[in-house]
Amino acid sequence: MNMKRNLFISALAALTTAGIVGGCQLQDSTLQYLSSSESIEALESKRIRAVAAESGEHWVLASSESHGVVVFDQQGDQVSRLSLGEVQSFDIRLDASAQGWIAAVDEKSNQLRLAQLDLPEQNFKEINAQQRWNSELTSVCLYQQPYTNQLYSFVATEAGLVHQMMLVNVQQNPSWVEVRALAVGPEVAACSANDEQQQLFLAQLGVGILTVNADEEADQGRSILQAQTPLGKLTTAVSDIQWLADKKQLLITEEGNNKAWLHSLRSGLQALTLPASDSDWEITSVSAAFPADQGLWYAVSDEGDQILHFVGKSLPATNSIDNHQVITAYVAASVETDVVSSYGDAADDPEVWVNANDPAQSRILATDKQAGLIVYDLQGKQQQFIARGKVNNVDIRYGVQLGEKLVDLAMATNRSTGAVDIFTIDPDTGLVKLLSANAVKTDFEDPYGGCLYQSPQSGDVHVFVNEKSGRYQQWQLMLEERRTRARLVRSFSLEGQPEGCVADDQQQRLYVGQEDYGVWSLDAEPEANTDLTLVDNIESGRLVADIEGLSLYLGEGEEGYLVVSSQGDDSYALYKRDNQEFVGRFKVTANARKGIDGSSETDGLAVTSANLGGEFERGLLVVQDGRNLMPSQRQNFKLVAWEGIEVALQLEPVQAVSRR
């Protein structure tokens, strides 16, 4: 619809830096109405957003306490009113065709209103997403995760919390699910998200502008981007901020004056001075669009009854992306386990036991490093708990000779006893039983990480165990039903703290992680030398310290992959098993359909290439989750279908085999 009612005041100007040190100025010009001066009820607008489509067409959206959100075309005529309640704060996330999402805070109902929006066609469809709030909502901004396009909102409340909400649509029943709550303090006036860099900006009264990681699986990384005087350049409170995605700059509006700011990573903070006016207006929100490389600037006055229009040159785009950054894919978790019983940093290392008779009844052995060993099924339900104290790393070997029979064997380093525990696994039920509490009695005060190796030459089973000093010991197990002993056969050291390790029995290679540096390999046979070969390190940009869990996805022959936990940036790196060539990296993200969060700060991980059926037909990756969200609770483990990793990294499927 075309209401032919116009509220724009225009000033034609050139955007220049002439005579302005460290700033930009929209030069003064005569203000004039664009078209009709016919008035309507005051918008009572506090927020404005300009949007340009790839076609060059552009629109201006303004909040209204009486009309929801009002849409103007490029001539300044009203074309739509979006009935979203009494709105002061809103945000949009549109594609190049000006189609996408709009979210607004309805102050009357204290609800977050969400709608799909098609500006060229002026189509508007509200999504009734379920939600519940215990505090008054003050502002909202949208965030769309790169690569997955999962939609989130950040909602600030009077209680001083900023809630990150994920839009979940289960059986056509959309709802907002809280991912996390950021305690930032009261009076957050505005927010905006840089999707590309996964960064959230918050404007807070009396502080200035804060930045926080928008990726919920990353640590908060909170810092002050710009402070108010006397600590910073901002002279008054910030009333609005907008990330200009195509220019990679943050547009900042100061409350109660005619000054705005631009902030970029390249040039920092620059003042943007708006034209003077004969009228006594003060802006509360500034926005800009850049069709056909032209700068179209808009501002709304504090009374909300005037929208001011300035024309200037386009801004240069600044580079906010590191050109050497390694591309990271995203994979959703399929299942999450029950939480561990201990609080704090407790869940640590998993291993997958494959049930040869019924793969769907396979088990996950995992450590609660404050309490003992946990056994889960493939649905993530706890089946067994063995109280053994501070067990840290766990590993498994199949078909090991024990007396007159073959058994499946598990080990776990035990920091409570300074030893290594040995367990057997019932082949039919998956029941885990302690075989020996002190099979390997090291001279380490604090045995840390460990793994198993079965020599293809001798058939002997060996335990590798390390301590934080960097020392490694290799012990040969001598298994007996009544007594299990071990003898030390080799020692070596890293120059930094180790933890995770994994042995490739077929290739007779041991892979070890040095937390602050990278991944090494060496010959696993006890008589071999201990020369270390570097696989990869943090200087490559593919790994970020700490380096934690390692595991092998086994294919036929030398096919398959080494999987490494890059804890410092919540990601996982893949290397070819035959030549250790880097393949790619990925992160485990939230599964909106199932309401499962992703993983972060991963310590241990385990992977199997065995066909476990269903989603795990191509294998399974299990990762420890250091920040368990949705809701926030004790740590647990996430199960990821290997097929999703193959798709995300465009891997050629290998002919998978199990260690069995």
Secondary structure, DSSP 8 states (H G I E B T S, - for coil): -----B-EEEEE--EE-TT-TTEEEE-----EESS-----S------EEEEE-TTS-EEEEEEETTTEEEEE-TTSBEEEEE--SSEEEEEEEE-TTSEEEEEEEETTTTEEEEEEEETTTTEEEEE--B---SS-EEEEEEEE-TTT--EEEEEEETTSEEEEEEEEEETTEEEEEEEEEEE--S-EEEEEEETTTTEEEEEETTTEEEEEESSTTS----EEEEEBTTTSSB-S-EEEEEEETTTTEEEEEETTSSEEEEEETTTEEEEEE----SS---EEEEEEE-GGGEEEEEEEETTSS-EEEEEEE-------S-TT---EEEEE--EE----SS-SS-EEEEEEE--SS-GGG-EEEEEETTTEEEEE-TTS-EEEEEE-SSEEEEEEEEEEEETTEEEEEEEEEETTTTEEEEEEE-TTT--EEEEEEEEEE-S-SSEEEEEEEE-TTT--EEEEEEETTSEEEEEEEE--SS--EEEEEEEEE-SS-EEEEEEETTTTEEEEEETTTEEEEEE-STTS----EEEEEGGGSS--S-EEEEEEEEBSTT-EEEEEEEGGGTEEEEEETTT--EEEEEEEE-BTTTTB----S---EEEE-S--SGGGTT-EEEEEESSBTTTTBS-EEEEEEHHHHHHHTT-----B----
